[in-house]
Amino acid sequence: MTVIVNESRIRIFNGAKVGDAVLRWAVRNGLDIDRVPSLLVTDQWGHQLDHEAPLSDEQVINVINQ
């Protein structure tokens, strides 16, 4: 499945959760993976998402790098 994280298309396994996609995005962008659990994630409308929330194909999420 594909999700869009901060305008980057990320291929991830079916059944992935928000935290899985954020981790994949962080690794791809060279971010410290220890920070991933503390990153704020929102959907395309600005609603905060839990890292355990399920994802769907082509879902758009945004990571707020605090």
C-alpha distances in whole Angstrom, upper triangle without the diagonal:
4,7,10,13,16,16,14,10,8,6,5,6,6,9,9,11,13,15,12,11,14,15,13,14,18,18,17,19,22,23,24,22,25,24,21,22,24,22,22,19,19,17,18,21,22,22,22,19,19,17,17,15,12,9,8,5,7,10,12,14,17,19,22,24,27
4,7,10,13,12,10,6,6,5,6,8,9,11,10,12,12,14,12,9,13,14,12,12,16,16,15,17,20,20,23,21,24,23,19,21,23,20,20,17,17,15,15,19,20,20,20,18,19,17,17,16,13,10,8,5,5,8,10,11,14,16,20,21,25
4,6,10,9,8,6,5,7,7,10,10,12,10,11,10,12,11,8,10,13,11,10,14,15,14,15,19,19,21,19,22,20,17,18,20,17,17,13,13,11,12,15,16,17,16,14,16,14,15,13,11,8,7,6,5,5,6,8,11,13,16,18,22
4,6,6,5,5,6,9,10,14,14,15,13,13,11,13,13,9,10,13,11,9,13,15,13,14,17,17,20,19,21,20,17,19,20,16,16,12,12,10,10,14,14,16,16,14,16,15,17,15,14,11,10,9,6,6,5,6,8,11,14,16,19
4,5,5,6,7,10,11,15,16,16,13,13,10,11,11,8,7,10,10,7,10,12,11,11,14,14,16,15,18,16,13,15,16,13,12,9,10,10,10,13,13,14,14,13,15,13,16,14,14,11,13,12,10,9,6,5,6,7,11,12,16
4,6,8,10,14,15,18,20,20,17,16,13,14,14,11,10,13,12,9,11,14,12,11,14,14,17,16,19,16,14,17,17,13,12,10,10,10,10,13,12,15,14,14,16,15,18,17,17,15,16,15,13,11,8,7,5,6,9,10,14
4,7,9,13,15,19,20,21,18,18,15,17,16,13,12,15,14,11,13,15,13,12,16,16,20,19,22,20,18,20,20,17,16,13,13,12,10,14,14,17,17,17,19,18,21,19,19,16,16,14,11,11,8,8,8,10,13,14,18
4,6,10,12,16,18,19,16,17,14,15,15,11,11,13,11,8,11,13,10,10,14,15,18,18,21,19,17,19,20,17,17,14,15,14,13,17,17,19,19,18,20,18,20,19,18,15,16,14,11,11,9,10,10,11,14,15,19
4,7,10,13,15,17,14,15,14,15,14,10,12,13,11,9,13,14,11,12,16,17,20,19,22,21,18,20,22,19,19,16,16,15,14,18,19,20,20,18,20,18,20,19,17,14,13,11,9,10,9,10,12,13,17,18,22
4,6,10,12,14,11,13,12,13,11,7,9,11,7,7,11,11,9,11,14,15,18,16,20,19,16,18,20,17,18,15,16,15,16,19,20,20,20,17,18,16,17,17,15,12,12,10,9,10,10,11,12,13,17,18,21
4,7,9,12,10,13,13,14,11,8,11,12,9,10,13,13,11,14,17,18,20,18,21,21,18,20,22,20,21,18,19,17,18,22,22,23,22,19,20,17,18,17,15,12,12,10,10,11,13,13,16,16,20,21,24
4,7,9,7,9,10,11,8,7,10,10,8,10,13,13,12,15,17,18,19,17,20,20,16,18,21,19,20,17,18,17,18,22,22,22,21,18,18,15,15,14,12,10,10,9,11,12,13,13,16,16,20,21,24
4,6,6,9,12,12,9,9,13,13,11,13,16,16,16,19,21,21,22,19,21,22,18,19,22,21,22,19,20,19,21,24,24,23,22,19,18,16,15,14,12,10,11,10,12,13,16,16,19,19,23,24,27
4,6,9,12,13,11,11,15,15,14,16,19,19,19,22,24,24,25,22,24,24,20,21,24,22,22,19,20,18,20,23,24,23,22,18,18,16,14,13,10,9,8,8,12,12,15,16,19,20,24,25,28
4,7,10,12,10,11,14,15,14,16,19,19,20,23,24,24,24,21,23,23,19,19,22,21,21,18,19,17,20,22,22,21,20,16,15,13,11,10,7,7,8,10,13,13,15,16,19,19,23,25,27
4,7,8,6,7,10,11,11,13,15,16,17,19,21,20,20,17,19,19,15,15,18,17,17,15,16,15,18,20,20,19,17,14,13,10,9,9,6,6,8,10,12,11,14,13,16,16,20,21,24
4,5,5,7,9,10,11,13,14,16,17,19,20,19,19,16,17,17,13,12,15,14,14,12,13,13,16,18,18,16,14,10,9,7,6,5,4,5,9,11,13,11,13,11,14,14,17,19,21
4,5,5,6,9,10,11,12,14,15,17,18,16,17,14,16,14,11,10,13,11,11,8,10,10,13,15,14,13,11,8,7,5,6,6,6,6,10,12,13,10,10,8,10,10,13,15,17
4,5,5,6,9,10,10,12,14,15,16,14,14,11,12,11,8,7,10,9,10,9,12,13,16,18,17,15,13,10,8,4,6,8,9,10,13,15,16,13,13,11,12,10,13,14,16
4,5,5,6,9,10,11,12,14,15,14,15,11,13,13,10,10,13,12,14,12,14,15,18,20,19,18,16,13,11,8,9,10,10,10,12,14,15,13,14,12,13,12,16,16,19
4,5,5,6,9,10,11,12,14,13,15,12,15,14,10,12,14,12,13,11,12,13,15,18,17,17,15,12,12,9,11,11,10,9,11,12,12,11,11,9,11,10,14,15,18
4,5,5,6,9,10,10,12,10,12,9,12,10,7,9,11,9,10,8,11,12,15,17,16,16,14,11,11,8,11,12,12,11,14,15,14,13,12,9,9,7,11,11,14
4,5,5,6,9,10,10,9,10,7,9,9,6,9,11,10,12,12,15,16,18,21,20,19,17,14,14,10,12,14,14,14,16,17,17,16,15,13,13,11,13,13,16
4,5,5,6,9,10,10,12,9,13,13,10,12,15,13,15,14,16,17,19,22,21,21,19,17,16,13,15,15,15,14,16,15,15,15,14,13,13,12,15,15,18
4,6,5,6,9,9,11,10,13,12,10,13,14,12,14,12,14,15,16,20,19,19,18,16,16,13,16,16,16,14,16,16,15,14,13,11,11,9,12,12,15
4,5,5,6,5,7,6,10,9,7,11,12,10,13,12,15,17,19,21,20,20,18,17,17,14,16,18,18,17,19,19,18,17,16,13,12,10,12,10,13
4,5,5,6,8,7,11,11,10,13,15,14,16,16,19,20,22,25,23,24,22,20,19,16,18,20,20,19,21,20,20,19,18,16,15,13,16,14,17
4,6,8,11,10,14,14,13,16,18,16,18,17,19,20,21,24,23,24,22,21,21,18,20,21,21,19,20,19,18,18,17,16,15,14,16,15,18
4,6,9,10,14,13,12,16,17,14,16,16,18,20,20,23,22,23,22,21,21,18,21,22,22,20,22,21,20,19,17,16,14,12,14,12,15
4,7,8,12,12,12,15,16,15,17,18,21,22,23,26,25,26,23,22,22,19,22,24,24,23,25,24,23,22,21,18,17,14,15,13,16
4,6,9,8,8,12,13,11,14,15,18,20,22,24,22,23,21,20,20,17,20,22,23,22,24,24,23,22,20,17,15,12,13,10,12
4,5,6,7,11,11,11,15,16,20,22,24,26,24,24,21,20,19,17,20,22,23,23,26,26,25,24,22,19,17,14,14,11,13
4,5,5,8,10,10,14,15,18,21,23,25,23,23,20,18,17,14,16,19,20,20,23,24,23,22,21,18,16,13,14,12,14
4,6,7,8,10,14,15,19,22,25,27,24,23,20,19,17,14,17,19,21,22,25,26,26,24,23,20,18,15,15,13,14
4,6,6,7,10,12,16,19,22,24,21,20,17,16,15,13,16,18,20,21,24,25,25,22,21,17,15,12,12,9,10
4,5,5,9,10,14,16,19,21,19,18,15,13,12,9,12,15,17,17,20,21,21,19,18,14,13,10,11,10,11
4,6,8,10,14,16,20,21,18,17,14,12,10,7,10,13,16,17,20,22,22,20,19,15,14,11,12,12,12
4,6,9,13,16,19,20,17,16,13,12,11,9,13,15,18,19,22,24,24,21,19,15,14,10,10,9,9
4,6,10,13,16,17,14,14,11,10,10,9,13,14,17,17,20,22,21,18,16,12,10,7,6,6,7
4,7,10,13,14,11,10,7,8,9,9,13,13,16,16,19,21,20,16,14,10,8,6,5,7,8
4,7,10,11,9,8,6,5,7,8,11,11,13,12,15,17,16,13,11,7,6,5,6,9,11
4,7,7,5,5,4,5,9,10,13,11,13,12,14,16,15,11,9,6,5,7,8,11,13
4,5,5,5,7,7,10,12,14,11,12,10,12,13,12,8,6,5,6,9,11,14,16
4,6,8,10,10,14,15,17,14,15,13,13,14,11,8,6,6,7,11,12,16,18
4,6,9,11,15,17,18,16,17,15,15,17,15,11,9,9,10,13,13,17,19
4,6,9,13,15,17,15,17,16,17,19,17,13,11,9,8,10,10,14,15
4,6,10,13,15,12,14,14,16,18,17,13,12,10,10,12,12,16,16
4,7,10,12,10,13,14,16,19,18,14,12,10,9,10,10,13,14
4,6,8,7,10,10,13,16,16,12,11,9,9,10,11,14,15
4,5,5,9,11,14,17,18,14,14,11,12,12,13,15,16
4,6,8,10,14,16,17,14,14,11,12,11,13,15,16
4,6,9,13,16,18,15,16,13,15,14,17,18,20
4,7,10,13,15,12,13,11,14,14,17,19,20
4,7,10,12,10,12,12,15,16,19,21,23
4,7,9,7,9,9,13,14,18,20,23
4,6,6,9,11,14,17,20,23,25
4,6,9,12,15,17,21,23,26
4,6,10,13,16,19,22,25
4,7,10,13,16,19,22
4,7,10,13,16,19
4,7,10,13,16
4,6,9,12
4,6,9
4,6
4
